[in-house]
Amino acid sequence: MLEPVRIQTEDFSQDEEVTALLGSSKRMGGIGTFLGCARDFSEGREVSEISFDAYGSMALSEMNILRNEAIAKFGLLDARIVHRIGTVKGGDNIVFIAAGAEHRAPALDACRWMIDELKERVPIWKKEITPQGDSWVVPHP
Amino acid sequence: MIKVLFFGPVAERIGSSTLQIEYRPGLRLQDLRDDLSKQYPQAFDIVCFMAVNGAHSRDLSQELADNSEVAFMAKFSGG
């Protein structure tokens, strides 16, 4: 069984994550998911690849804290967060978040909250590699 | 010794991802930040967050223990 919070270079399967989430409780009536993927165009430039740097141990710890806080704050039955590092190409998966609750509202609210908080708290940085050169991404609101 | 870590854009501006700094009793996070920002002003222009031993720290008066791991980090852009 895959851990519910992971940082990994390899791709992930949304189906496997949702199946694992569903397997944690038969009281689950709603699952909210967010999939972040790599764009091949940004700030007016073609993007060939995106590479990630991370403070791995702290990022994993912060993601676990985030999951625990989301479960407590929204009364979730379970939640999962997976983030890729290394190098990805346009269209590739980057991050997957799933929140499972008895009803849809907390599942959807928690999912939105987790991705917003992840961007604020988790020490991961992305660099866009373009034909014109490389640049670290300035965070978007 | 204090192990100082840099990542992403900060590491690029410093030209290294790790520095070893001599420990001295009473050394505070503020002292370390002041010393390093004098040596690497361009890198510290973009430092927004600090961590001590893998946890966020906003307390510049925090005293550092010998063998601490400190990170000075730019705004995150994961997700």
Backbone of each chain as ProteinMPNN parsed JSONL, in Angstrom:
{"seq_chain_A": "MLEPVRIQTEDFSQDEEVTALLGSSKRMGGIGTFLGCARDFSEGREVSEISFDAYGSMALSEMNILRNEAIAKFGLLDARIVHRIGTVKGGDNIVFIAAGAEHRAPALDACRWMIDELKERVPIWKKEITPQGDSWVVPHP", "coords_chain_A": {"N_chain_A": [[0.853, -1.214, 0.0], [0.614, 2.171, -0.908], [2.066, 5.028, 0.657], [0.075, 7.663, 2.116], [1.028, 10.255, 1.83], [3.402, 11.54, -0.264], [6.591, 12.188, -1.867], [7.958, 12.037, -5.0], [9.876, 10.915, -7.851], [8.837, 9.473, -9.932], [5.891, 9.018, -12.032], [2.419, 9.209, -10.992], [-0.644, 7.39, -10.324], [-3.858, 8.508, -10.719], [-6.152, 6.971, -10.415], [-5.27, 4.854, -8.771], [-4.691, 6.264, -6.446], [-7.2, 7.315, -5.719], [-8.609, 4.949, -5.371], [-7.22, 3.902, -3.184], [-7.864, 5.843, -1.314], [-10.658, 5.556, -1.123], [-10.704, 3.039, -0.057], [-10.178, 3.405, 2.572], [-12.411, 4.02, 4.081], [-15.858, 3.176, 4.333], [-17.768, 5.014, 4.729], [-17.461, 7.154, 3.164], [-18.726, 9.698, 1.217], [-18.159, 11.627, -0.581], [-15.592, 12.753, -2.739], [-13.045, 15.015, -3.223], [-10.841, 16.139, -5.715], [-7.629, 17.335, -6.834], [-5.633, 17.929, -9.59], [-2.504, 18.877, -10.515], [-0.767, 19.955, -13.342], [1.919, 20.036, -15.785], [2.496, 22.876, -17.748], [3.062, 23.693, -21.215], [3.633, 26.195, -21.979], [4.342, 29.41, -20.882], [4.205, 32.629, -19.47], [4.423, 33.831, -21.987], [6.277, 32.248, -23.293], [7.529, 29.254, -24.827], [7.679, 26.242, -23.025], [9.994, 23.798, -22.423], [10.669, 21.878, -20.505], [10.052, 21.234, -17.022], [11.812, 21.599, -14.081], [12.322, 20.439, -10.744], [13.287, 21.535, -7.505], [13.775, 20.603, -4.134], [13.439, 20.797, -0.583], [13.71, 18.054, 0.642], [13.195, 16.407, 3.043], [11.955, 18.227, 4.771], [9.855, 19.1, 3.182], [8.308, 16.786, 2.922], [7.609, 16.385, 5.58], [6.141, 18.744, 6.078], [4.037, 18.368, 4.297], [2.796, 16.153, 5.445], [1.969, 17.287, 7.859], [0.196, 19.15, 6.845], [-1.768, 17.466, 5.687], [-2.744, 16.208, 8.024], [-3.76, 18.437, 9.364], [-5.762, 19.228, 7.595], [-7.505, 17.046, 7.703], [-8.382, 17.259, 10.338], [-9.441, 19.901, 10.397], [-11.483, 19.958, 8.446], [-12.947, 17.74, 8.99], [-12.387, 15.358, 7.625], [-12.486, 12.015, 6.247], [-10.321, 10.813, 5.141], [-7.224, 11.661, 3.459], [-5.031, 12.42, 0.722], [-1.799, 13.25, -0.551], [0.33, 13.784, -3.196], [3.402, 14.601, -4.612], [5.408, 15.319, -7.376], [8.94, 15.34, -8.086], [12.108, 16.18, -9.644], [12.382, 16.065, -13.155], [9.918, 17.166, -15.436], [7.76, 17.023, -18.351], [5.756, 19.074, -20.628], [2.308, 18.68, -20.008], [2.652, 16.551, -18.33], [1.957, 14.962, -15.147], [2.064, 16.73, -12.021], [1.261, 17.278, -9.316], [-0.955, 15.695, -6.998], [-3.922, 15.806, -5.222], [-6.204, 14.542, -2.9], [-9.262, 14.524, -1.208], [-11.34, 12.993, 1.097], [-14.633, 12.777, 2.295], [-17.669, 12.594, 4.317], [-19.587, 14.029, 3.0], [-19.99, 16.176, 0.059], [-19.265, 18.933, 0.298], [-17.266, 19.482, 2.435], [-15.242, 17.894, 1.357], [-14.6, 19.077, -1.118], [-13.953, 21.686, -0.275], [-11.774, 21.185, 1.416], [-9.916, 20.122, -0.342], [-9.314, 22.3, -2.036], [-8.252, 23.992, -0.088], [-5.994, 22.557, 0.754], [-4.279, 22.513, -1.548], [-3.838, 25.234, -1.871], [-2.553, 25.856, 0.559], [-0.353, 24.166, 0.406], [1.154, 25.399, -1.583], [1.961, 27.649, -0.227], [3.446, 26.733, 1.961], [5.105, 24.494, 1.57], [8.361, 23.462, 0.96], [9.261, 23.539, -2.046], [10.538, 24.126, -5.263], [10.089, 25.333, -8.574], [11.554, 25.228, -11.802], [11.456, 26.657, -14.954], [12.324, 25.394, -18.071], [13.337, 26.672, -20.999], [13.579, 27.333, -24.585], [14.753, 29.822, -24.696], [16.191, 30.018, -22.407], [16.664, 29.258, -18.87], [14.443, 29.661, -16.058], [13.604, 30.391, -12.69], [10.447, 29.859, -11.227], [8.214, 32.445, -10.459], [6.025, 32.643, -7.81], [2.478, 32.296, -8.346], [-0.618, 33.879, -7.426]], "CA_chain_A": [[0.0, 0.0, 0.0], [1.408, 3.392, -0.991], [1.834, 5.992, 1.736], [-0.87, 8.703, 1.671], [1.757, 11.49, 1.511], [4.649, 11.111, -0.894], [7.317, 12.985, -2.86], [8.573, 10.997, -5.824], [10.22, 11.335, -9.213], [8.007, 8.759, -10.905], [4.502, 9.438, -12.184], [1.451, 8.55, -10.104], [-1.923, 7.056, -10.946], [-5.001, 9.073, -9.987], [-7.059, 5.859, -10.072], [-4.74, 4.138, -7.596], [-4.818, 7.121, -5.259], [-8.619, 7.382, -5.338], [-8.96, 3.619, -4.853], [-6.655, 3.805, -1.829], [-8.653, 6.725, -0.452], [-11.964, 4.9, -0.911], [-10.493, 1.843, 0.757], [-9.963, 3.74, 3.986], [-13.68, 4.132, 4.818], [-17.083, 3.003, 3.54], [-18.662, 6.147, 5.028], [-17.084, 8.259, 2.278], [-19.779, 10.014, 0.244], [-17.657, 12.596, -1.558], [-14.135, 12.89, -2.862], [-12.596, 16.153, -4.027], [-9.459, 15.925, -6.159], [-6.954, 18.362, -7.622], [-4.464, 17.469, -10.332], [-1.696, 19.945, -11.089], [0.079, 19.398, -14.396], [2.908, 20.95, -16.359], [2.107, 23.569, -18.982], [4.194, 23.83, -22.146], [3.684, 27.601, -22.366], [4.234, 30.226, -19.679], [4.757, 33.99, -19.578], [4.725, 34.123, -23.379], [7.383, 31.436, -23.811], [7.368, 27.801, -24.82], [8.422, 25.594, -21.939], [10.358, 22.436, -22.833], [10.626, 21.001, -19.322], [10.058, 21.885, -15.702], [12.572, 20.808, -13.104], [11.979, 20.793, -9.37], [14.215, 21.345, -6.4], [12.976, 20.509, -2.9], [14.035, 20.441, 0.711], [12.899, 16.841, 0.667], [12.711, 15.947, 4.35], [11.022, 19.217, 5.311], [8.664, 19.11, 2.325], [7.484, 15.626, 3.299], [7.076, 16.657, 6.916], [5.102, 19.779, 5.951], [2.871, 17.776, 3.619], [2.109, 15.321, 6.439], [1.287, 18.208, 8.784], [-0.92, 19.707, 6.064], [-2.816, 16.432, 5.595], [-3.355, 16.039, 9.348], [-4.552, 19.633, 9.656], [-6.963, 19.204, 6.737], [-8.414, 16.022, 8.246], [-8.985, 17.809, 11.56], [-10.174, 21.148, 10.122], [-12.679, 19.739, 7.62], [-13.6, 16.488, 9.395], [-12.251, 14.39, 6.53], [-12.261, 10.616, 6.592], [-8.951, 10.529, 4.727], [-6.7, 12.584, 2.444], [-3.763, 11.986, 0.127], [-1.056, 14.295, -1.267], [1.513, 13.247, -3.889], [4.061, 15.644, -5.411], [6.586, 14.837, -8.105], [10.125, 16.193, -8.224], [12.873, 15.762, -10.816], [12.078, 16.836, -14.365], [8.705, 16.741, -16.145], [7.51, 17.705, -19.624], [4.406, 19.614, -20.777], [1.246, 17.687, -19.952], [2.906, 15.553, -17.274], [1.425, 15.21, -13.808], [2.976, 17.281, -11.009], [0.78, 17.095, -7.941], [-2.318, 15.168, -6.869], [-4.476, 15.929, -3.871], [-7.552, 13.984, -2.799], [-9.87, 14.658, 0.121], [-12.557, 12.192, 1.191], [-15.475, 13.128, 3.448], [-19.018, 12.006, 4.221], [-20.368, 14.819, 2.038], [-19.157, 16.837, -0.955], [-18.764, 20.279, 0.627], [-15.945, 19.462, 3.078], [-14.239, 17.274, 0.468], [-14.17, 20.093, -2.094], [-13.3, 22.802, 0.442], [-10.474, 20.723, 1.924], [-9.026, 19.946, -1.485], [-8.871, 23.65, -2.401], [-7.426, 24.498, 1.017], [-4.701, 21.858, 0.775], [-3.376, 22.952, -2.62], [-3.438, 26.62, -1.569], [-1.595, 25.823, 1.668], [0.875, 23.525, -0.089], [1.93, 26.399, -2.321], [2.489, 28.619, 0.732], [4.218, 26.177, 3.073], [5.936, 23.317, 1.303], [9.561, 23.948, 0.289], [9.532, 22.986, -3.376], [10.702, 25.217, -6.23], [10.111, 24.856, -9.955], [12.307, 26.015, -12.786], [11.011, 26.405, -16.331], [13.42, 25.286, -19.034], [12.787, 27.121, -22.276], [14.632, 27.538, -25.594], [15.416, 31.108, -24.445], [16.927, 29.956, -21.135], [15.947, 28.711, -17.714], [14.113, 30.65, -15.023], [12.822, 29.92, -11.556], [9.073, 30.371, -11.316], [7.729, 33.349, -9.415], [4.717, 32.093, -7.456], [1.232, 32.978, -8.72], [-1.613, 33.81, -6.361]], "C_chain_A": [[0.882, 1.255, 0.0], [1.052, 4.33, 0.159], [0.9, 7.094, 1.233], [-0.204, 10.035, 1.342], [3.117, 11.087, 0.952], [5.249, 12.229, -1.761], [8.087, 11.977, -3.681], [8.894, 11.533, -7.206], [9.278, 10.686, -10.232], [6.575, 9.297, -10.935], [3.623, 8.685, -11.186], [0.185, 8.259, -10.898], [-3.048, 7.648, -10.102], [-5.947, 7.962, -9.54], [-6.581, 5.124, -8.827], [-4.889, 4.963, -6.321], [-6.263, 7.167, -4.778], [-9.083, 6.035, -4.778], [-8.441, 3.443, -3.423], [-7.453, 4.663, -0.849], [-9.99, 6.068, -0.102], [-11.833, 3.698, 0.019], [-10.36, 2.136, 2.241], [-11.258, 3.832, 4.771], [-14.873, 3.93, 3.877], [-18.119, 4.081, 3.856], [-18.433, 7.306, 4.068], [-18.173, 8.489, 1.232], [-19.316, 10.998, -0.815], [-16.151, 12.659, -1.545], [-13.855, 14.101, -3.75], [-11.158, 15.904, -4.434], [-8.933, 17.153, -6.903], [-5.756, 17.723, -8.295], [-3.753, 18.689, -10.901], [-0.798, 19.342, -12.153], [0.932, 20.479, -15.039], [2.376, 21.56, -17.643], [3.323, 23.688, -19.899], [4.334, 25.27, -22.627], [3.484, 28.441, -21.104], [4.882, 31.572, -19.911], [5.213, 34.29, -21.006], [5.837, 33.301, -23.997], [6.992, 29.97, -23.839], [8.223, 27.226, -23.702], [8.71, 24.153, -22.347], [10.193, 21.46, -21.674], [10.494, 21.862, -18.076], [10.86, 20.996, -14.774], [12.278, 21.336, -11.706], [13.176, 20.622, -8.456], [13.362, 21.346, -5.135], [13.877, 20.289, -1.712], [13.24, 19.205, 1.131], [12.333, 16.459, 2.016], [11.703, 16.926, 4.937], [9.728, 19.24, 4.499], [7.73, 17.957, 2.71], [6.839, 15.849, 4.664], [5.941, 17.684, 6.846], [3.845, 19.233, 5.277], [2.09, 16.865, 4.57], [1.345, 16.182, 7.443], [0.028, 18.762, 8.109], [-2.076, 18.712, 5.979], [-3.53, 16.279, 6.943], [-4.234, 17.234, 9.704], [-5.848, 19.64, 8.85], [-7.983, 18.197, 7.277], [-9.129, 16.575, 9.474], [-9.905, 18.994, 11.246], [-11.497, 20.897, 9.399], [-13.412, 18.441, 7.981], [-13.535, 15.423, 8.309], [-12.127, 12.972, 7.078], [-10.845, 10.194, 6.194], [-8.523, 11.57, 3.691], [-5.363, 12.057, 1.95], [-3.126, 13.169, -0.62], [0.182, 13.649, -1.886], [2.1, 14.363, -4.753], [5.271, 15.035, -6.104], [7.718, 15.854, -8.025], [10.93, 15.637, -9.409], [12.499, 16.65, -11.987], [10.838, 16.271, -15.043], [8.568, 17.556, -17.429], [6.063, 18.212, -19.65], [3.371, 18.504, -20.792], [1.439, 16.639, -18.877], [2.243, 15.957, -15.955], [2.504, 15.812, -12.908], [2.503, 16.932, -9.603], [-0.645, 16.558, -7.963], [-2.733, 15.262, -5.408], [-5.879, 15.344, -3.889], [-8.013, 14.091, -1.357], [-11.175, 13.883, 0.125], [-13.32, 12.532, 2.459], [-16.835, 12.455, 3.301], [-19.839, 12.726, 3.16], [-19.441, 15.667, 1.165], [-18.531, 18.143, -0.486], [-17.417, 20.235, 1.347], [-14.867, 18.847, 2.199], [-13.694, 18.317, -0.509], [-13.422, 21.239, -1.408], [-11.903, 22.402, 0.897], [-9.466, 20.588, 0.798], [-8.454, 21.3, -1.912], [-7.909, 24.213, -1.338], [-6.043, 23.844, 0.991], [-3.774, 22.325, -0.341], [-2.931, 24.397, -2.378], [-2.371, 26.649, -0.48], [-0.268, 25.197, 1.234], [1.762, 24.556, -0.779], [2.583, 27.417, -1.382], [3.55, 28.041, 1.656], [5.254, 25.125, 2.726], [7.147, 23.72, 0.455], [9.937, 23.162, -0.971], [9.597, 24.176, -4.335], [10.724, 24.634, -7.631], [10.84, 25.832, -10.865], [11.809, 25.639, -14.171], [12.219, 26.432, -17.262], [12.845, 25.598, -20.41], [13.92, 27.262, -23.297], [15.388, 28.852, -25.374], [16.235, 31.102, -23.154], [16.052, 29.434, -20.013], [15.577, 29.831, -16.752], [13.289, 30.003, -13.922], [11.462, 30.605, -11.582], [8.779, 31.285, -10.132], [6.309, 32.905, -9.093], [3.545, 32.971, -7.9], [0.263, 32.909, -7.559], [-2.575, 32.639, -6.574]], "O_chain_A": [[1.791, 1.377, 0.821], [-0.103, 4.415, 0.577], [0.927, 7.428, 0.048], [-0.796, 10.865, 0.652], [3.887, 10.383, 1.607], [4.542, 13.079, -2.303], [8.801, 11.143, -3.124], [8.269, 12.483, -7.678], [8.964, 11.278, -11.264], [6.115, 9.941, -9.992], [4.025, 7.671, -10.616], [-0.032, 8.799, -11.983], [-3.179, 7.333, -8.92], [-6.48, 7.998, -8.431], [-7.372, 4.808, -7.938], [-5.177, 4.426, -5.251], [-6.528, 7.071, -3.579], [-9.858, 5.99, -3.823], [-9.137, 2.903, -2.563], [-7.689, 4.267, 0.293], [-10.395, 6.031, 1.059], [-12.747, 3.388, 0.784], [-10.421, 1.227, 3.07], [-11.237, 3.736, 5.998], [-14.888, 4.453, 2.762], [-19.222, 4.061, 3.311], [-19.122, 8.323, 4.141], [-18.502, 7.59, 0.458], [-19.988, 11.19, -1.829], [-15.515, 12.624, -0.492], [-14.355, 14.201, -4.871], [-10.338, 15.503, -3.608], [-9.693, 17.903, -7.515], [-4.956, 17.051, -7.644], [-4.334, 19.446, -11.679], [-0.136, 18.334, -11.908], [0.696, 21.674, -14.859], [1.87, 20.856, -18.517], [4.461, 23.773, -19.436], [5.069, 25.539, -23.577], [2.548, 28.199, -20.342], [5.972, 31.658, -20.477], [6.25, 34.918, -21.217], [6.299, 33.605, -25.096], [6.229, 29.498, -22.996], [9.347, 27.669, -23.468], [7.786, 23.376, -22.589], [9.654, 20.366, -21.834], [10.789, 23.057, -18.087], [10.622, 19.791, -14.687], [12.02, 22.525, -11.515], [13.972, 19.695, -8.608], [12.336, 22.024, -5.08], [14.939, 19.676, -1.818], [12.252, 19.289, 1.86], [11.134, 16.212, 2.141], [10.708, 16.511, 5.532], [8.639, 19.382, 5.057], [6.516, 18.136, 2.81], [5.667, 15.535, 4.867], [4.902, 17.509, 7.483], [2.727, 19.594, 5.645], [0.862, 16.81, 4.507], [0.223, 15.855, 7.83], [-1.045, 18.833, 8.709], [-3.233, 19.082, 6.177], [-4.759, 16.228, 7.002], [-5.315, 17.073, 10.271], [-6.903, 20.013, 9.362], [-9.182, 18.472, 7.3], [-10.335, 16.385, 9.636], [-11.015, 19.077, 11.77], [-12.505, 21.538, 9.694], [-14.399, 18.091, 7.334], [-14.493, 14.681, 8.092], [-11.718, 12.763, 8.22], [-10.246, 9.327, 6.83], [-9.358, 12.272, 3.121], [-4.656, 11.344, 2.662], [-3.821, 13.978, -1.235], [0.987, 13.039, -1.182], [1.385, 14.994, -5.531], [6.06, 14.321, -5.485], [7.49, 17.058, -7.912], [10.472, 14.723, -10.095], [12.32, 17.857, -11.823], [10.71, 15.058, -15.211], [9.167, 18.621, -17.58], [5.249, 17.833, -18.809], [3.527, 17.507, -21.498], [0.503, 15.913, -18.541], [2.004, 17.136, -15.695], [3.682, 15.469, -13.004], [3.249, 16.364, -8.805], [-1.442, 16.915, -8.83], [-2.007, 14.859, -4.499], [-6.657, 15.623, -4.801], [-7.272, 13.796, -0.419], [-12.024, 14.088, -0.743], [-12.754, 12.574, 3.552], [-17.117, 11.825, 2.282], [-20.682, 12.119, 2.499], [-18.266, 15.854, 1.483], [-17.386, 18.436, -0.832], [-16.485, 20.905, 0.901], [-13.702, 19.235, 2.284], [-12.484, 18.427, -0.703], [-12.391, 21.702, -1.897], [-10.959, 23.183, 0.78], [-8.29, 20.906, 0.971], [-7.248, 21.428, -2.123], [-6.893, 24.827, -1.663], [-5.034, 24.522, 1.186], [-2.582, 22.515, -0.098], [-1.782, 24.746, -2.647], [-1.394, 27.389, -0.588], [0.803, 25.643, 1.644], [2.976, 24.576, -0.577], [3.631, 27.978, -1.701], [4.452, 28.756, 2.091], [6.182, 24.886, 3.498], [6.985, 24.256, -0.641], [10.788, 22.273, -0.96], [8.808, 25.115, -4.229], [11.302, 23.572, -7.859], [10.758, 27.052, -10.725], [11.745, 24.461, -14.523], [13.022, 27.365, -17.243], [11.981, 24.882, -20.917], [15.09, 27.305, -22.919], [16.53, 28.989, -25.812], [16.904, 32.089, -22.846], [14.856, 29.2, -20.189], [16.293, 30.825, -16.637], [12.403, 29.187, -14.176], [11.35, 31.784, -11.918], [9.05, 30.954, -8.978], [5.474, 32.799, -9.992], [3.603, 34.199, -7.841], [0.317, 31.962, -6.774], [-3.482, 32.43, -5.767]]}, "seq_chain_B": "MIKVLFFGPVAERIGSSTLQIEYRPGLRLQDLRDDLSKQYPQAFDIVCFMAVNGAHSRDLSQELADNSEVAFMAKFSGG", "coords_chain_B": {"N_chain_B": [[29.584, 22.74, 14.379], [27.485, 24.515, 12.054], [25.141, 23.516, 9.769], [24.28, 24.868, 6.761], [21.666, 25.179, 4.515], [20.736, 25.583, 1.083], [18.397, 26.104, -1.529], [17.069, 25.69, -4.872], [16.381, 28.797, -6.385], [17.878, 30.351, -4.57], [20.119, 28.786, -3.957], [21.232, 28.759, -6.482], [22.012, 31.435, -6.808], [23.896, 31.642, -4.799], [25.688, 29.749, -5.526], [26.102, 27.333, -4.469], [24.813, 24.551, -2.59], [25.124, 23.982, 0.034], [26.6, 25.131, 3.058], [29.111, 25.125, 5.563], [29.176, 26.394, 8.718], [31.093, 27.796, 11.315], [30.308, 26.968, 14.621], [29.34, 29.042, 17.356], [28.956, 29.716, 20.824], [25.784, 30.991, 21.792], [25.055, 31.863, 19.337], [22.702, 33.261, 17.205], [19.808, 32.94, 15.083], [19.423, 35.288, 13.717], [22.033, 36.372, 13.718], [23.393, 34.599, 12.079], [21.987, 34.945, 9.706], [22.531, 37.649, 9.21], [25.341, 37.621, 8.88], [25.646, 35.943, 6.627], [24.102, 37.264, 4.722], [25.564, 39.502, 4.238], [27.719, 38.454, 2.899], [26.497, 37.251, 0.719], [24.648, 39.062, -0.76], [22.902, 39.235, -3.013], [21.67, 36.766, -3.112], [20.337, 36.71, -0.678], [18.506, 38.695, -1.043], [16.247, 37.494, -2.042], [15.417, 35.782, -0.115], [12.844, 34.482, 1.775], [11.864, 32.746, 3.668], [12.754, 30.82, 6.582], [14.24, 27.933, 8.019], [14.757, 25.79, 10.788], [16.374, 22.931, 11.634], [14.612, 21.522, 9.946], [12.083, 22.597, 10.369], [9.748, 25.28, 9.987], [10.87, 28.537, 10.848], [10.283, 31.59, 12.363], [11.403, 33.157, 14.154], [13.81, 35.232, 14.711], [15.437, 35.625, 16.859], [16.013, 33.206, 17.836], [18.149, 30.93, 19.413], [20.834, 29.031, 18.171], [21.667, 25.611, 18.276], [24.694, 23.663, 18.525], [25.571, 21.801, 15.628], [23.173, 22.245, 14.335], [20.768, 22.363, 11.646], [20.207, 24.641, 9.196], [18.054, 26.4, 7.03], [17.817, 28.767, 4.424], [15.413, 30.205, 2.511], [13.83, 30.839, -0.678], [10.656, 32.203, -1.817], [8.162, 29.721, -2.106], [7.399, 27.532, -4.896], [6.052, 25.254, -5.599], [3.658, 22.692, -6.586]], "CA_chain_B": [[29.338, 23.363, 13.083], [26.093, 24.705, 11.624], [24.979, 23.174, 8.342], [23.317, 25.795, 6.144], [21.182, 24.62, 3.246], [20.101, 26.478, 0.111], [17.704, 25.359, -2.58], [16.482, 26.399, -6.011], [16.954, 30.083, -6.816], [18.87, 30.848, -3.61], [21.33, 27.986, -4.188], [21.815, 29.194, -7.758], [22.681, 32.731, -6.607], [25.055, 31.448, -3.926], [26.633, 28.884, -6.229], [26.298, 26.138, -3.653], [23.595, 24.177, -1.857], [25.456, 23.759, 1.447], [27.765, 25.774, 3.669], [29.354, 24.75, 6.961], [29.553, 27.602, 9.464], [31.604, 27.493, 12.652], [29.376, 27.267, 15.723], [29.832, 29.742, 18.544], [27.874, 29.768, 21.808], [24.941, 32.187, 21.742], [24.764, 32.216, 17.937], [21.26, 33.327, 16.936], [19.427, 32.869, 13.662], [19.658, 36.646, 13.194], [23.472, 36.545, 13.482], [23.742, 33.803, 10.905], [21.394, 35.609, 8.544], [23.273, 38.903, 8.969], [26.671, 37.284, 8.35], [25.56, 35.386, 5.27], [23.534, 38.225, 3.772], [26.648, 40.412, 3.851], [28.555, 37.744, 1.915], [25.721, 36.872, -0.469], [23.472, 39.951, -0.745], [21.946, 38.947, -4.102], [20.896, 35.577, -2.74], [19.448, 37.003, 0.454], [17.425, 39.563, -1.528], [15.036, 36.712, -2.344], [15.1, 34.868, 1.001], [11.566, 34.819, 2.423], [11.561, 31.798, 4.741], [13.878, 30.158, 7.237], [13.884, 26.714, 8.74], [15.788, 25.252, 11.679], [16.178, 21.481, 11.792], [13.498, 21.037, 9.14], [10.79, 23.206, 10.723], [9.706, 26.72, 9.748], [11.195, 29.396, 11.981], [10.113, 33.028, 12.111], [11.963, 33.815, 15.334], [15.225, 35.523, 14.44], [16.197, 35.611, 18.107], [16.228, 31.793, 18.201], [19.547, 30.504, 19.545], [21.102, 27.792, 17.444], [22.521, 24.631, 18.945], [25.732, 23.106, 17.661], [25.088, 20.766, 14.689], [21.854, 22.564, 13.771], [20.634, 22.473, 10.188], [19.432, 25.864, 8.941], [17.814, 26.653, 5.601], [17.316, 30.074, 4.012], [14.67, 29.779, 1.323], [13.001, 31.769, -1.45], [9.228, 31.858, -1.839], [7.974, 28.404, -2.706], [6.648, 27.538, -6.159], [5.613, 23.902, -5.927], [2.247, 22.524, -6.918]], "C_chain_B": [[27.831, 23.52, 12.852], [26.059, 24.384, 10.135], [23.901, 24.093, 7.761], [22.96, 25.279, 4.759], [20.536, 25.705, 2.386], [19.492, 25.626, -1.001], [17.306, 26.295, -3.721], [17.173, 27.714, -6.315], [17.994, 30.634, -5.851], [20.195, 30.104, -3.8], [22.035, 28.448, -5.459], [22.588, 30.503, -7.577], [23.922, 32.603, -5.725], [26.136, 30.622, -4.621], [26.929, 27.623, -5.454], [24.985, 25.814, -2.93], [23.868, 23.953, -0.364], [26.663, 24.591, 1.859], [27.902, 25.245, 5.091], [29.863, 25.998, 7.672], [29.988, 27.196, 10.868], [30.581, 27.877, 13.708], [30.074, 28.091, 16.788], [28.671, 29.855, 19.538], [27.103, 31.079, 21.71], [24.581, 32.612, 20.328], [23.253, 32.164, 17.7], [21.026, 33.258, 15.422], [19.704, 34.217, 12.989], [21.139, 36.853, 12.848], [23.898, 35.822, 12.204], [23.227, 34.471, 9.63], [22.176, 36.881, 8.191], [24.629, 38.614, 8.318], [26.592, 36.842, 6.889], [25.014, 36.399, 4.274], [24.56, 39.284, 3.374], [27.513, 39.772, 2.763], [27.822, 37.478, 0.612], [24.463, 37.747, -0.583], [22.442, 39.628, -1.825], [21.082, 37.748, -3.772], [19.893, 35.918, -1.649], [18.37, 38.018, 0.11], [16.137, 38.779, -1.722], [14.698, 35.712, -1.232], [13.839, 35.361, 1.706], [11.301, 33.949, 3.645], [12.852, 31.22, 5.301], [13.36, 28.896, 7.91], [15.064, 26.308, 9.613], [15.442, 23.793, 11.944], [14.879, 20.998, 11.134], [12.136, 21.589, 9.495], [10.86, 24.708, 10.472], [10.089, 27.473, 11.013], [11.024, 30.851, 11.569], [10.75, 33.853, 13.226], [13.459, 34.021, 15.14], [16.073, 35.512, 15.705], [16.507, 34.184, 18.571], [17.717, 31.481, 18.271], [19.735, 29.158, 18.874], [22.003, 26.881, 18.259], [23.601, 24.17, 17.966], [25.122, 21.953, 16.853], [23.673, 21.014, 14.186], [21.939, 22.592, 12.252], [19.706, 23.656, 9.917], [19.253, 26.033, 7.439], [17.29, 28.07, 5.414], [16.708, 29.891, 2.628], [13.902, 30.917, 0.646], [11.546, 31.328, -1.358], [9.04, 30.561, -2.618], [7.163, 28.496, -4.005], [6.273, 26.12, -6.586], [4.143, 23.884, -6.307], [1.983, 22.675, -8.39]], "O_chain_B": [[27.02, 22.761, 13.383], [26.846, 24.912, 9.35], [22.757, 24.091, 8.216], [23.832, 24.983, 3.943], [19.881, 26.616, 2.891], [20.014, 24.568, -1.355], [17.219, 27.512, -3.556], [18.391, 27.76, -6.485], [18.915, 31.328, -6.284], [21.262, 30.717, -3.803], [23.263, 28.522, -5.513], [23.68, 30.665, -8.121], [24.881, 33.358, -5.88], [27.327, 30.768, -4.348], [27.897, 26.92, -5.746], [24.158, 26.695, -2.694], [22.933, 23.755, 0.411], [27.623, 24.734, 1.103], [26.901, 24.952, 5.744], [30.866, 26.585, 7.268], [29.349, 26.372, 11.521], [30.05, 28.988, 13.69], [31.248, 27.873, 17.089], [27.528, 30.068, 19.132], [27.696, 32.147, 21.563], [23.882, 33.606, 20.135], [22.609, 31.148, 17.962], [21.927, 33.489, 14.616], [20.157, 34.275, 11.846], [21.462, 37.436, 11.814], [24.644, 36.348, 11.378], [23.927, 34.551, 8.621], [22.447, 37.15, 7.021], [25.018, 39.261, 7.346], [27.357, 37.296, 6.038], [25.413, 36.4, 3.11], [24.451, 39.892, 2.31], [27.976, 40.441, 1.838], [28.422, 37.476, -0.463], [23.345, 37.237, -0.511], [21.24, 39.733, -1.583], [19.9, 37.713, -4.112], [18.745, 35.475, -1.685], [17.42, 38.194, 0.873], [15.048, 39.336, -1.584], [13.796, 34.889, -1.391], [13.772, 36.499, 2.17], [10.591, 34.367, 4.56], [13.878, 31.137, 4.625], [12.2, 28.812, 8.313], [16.222, 26.463, 9.225], [14.353, 23.472, 12.419], [14.151, 20.177, 11.692], [11.125, 21.108, 8.982], [11.891, 25.338, 10.711], [9.686, 27.099, 12.115], [11.559, 31.285, 10.548], [10.652, 35.08, 13.244], [14.265, 33.12, 15.371], [17.296, 35.4, 15.629], [17.183, 33.987, 19.58], [18.46, 31.729, 17.321], [18.899, 28.262, 18.995], [22.98, 27.329, 18.858], [23.445, 24.271, 16.749], [24.261, 21.226, 17.348], [23.035, 20.1, 13.664], [22.997, 22.807, 11.66], [18.557, 23.666, 10.359], [20.192, 25.833, 6.668], [16.421, 28.521, 6.161], [17.388, 29.477, 1.69], [13.398, 31.828, 1.303], [11.241, 30.232, -0.886], [9.675, 30.338, -3.649], [6.356, 29.406, -4.189], [6.188, 25.821, -7.777], [3.477, 24.919, -6.345], [0.838, 22.561, -8.827]]}, "name": "protein", "num_of_chains": 2, "seq": "MLEPVRIQTEDFSQDEEVTALLGSSKRMGGIGTFLGCARDFSEGREVSEISFDAYGSMALSEMNILRNEAIAKFGLLDARIVHRIGTVKGGDNIVFIAAGAEHRAPALDACRWMIDELKERVPIWKKEITPQGDSWVVPHPMIKVLFFGPVAERIGSSTLQIEYRPGLRLQDLRDDLSKQYPQAFDIVCFMAVNGAHSRDLSQELADNSEVAFMAKFSGG"}
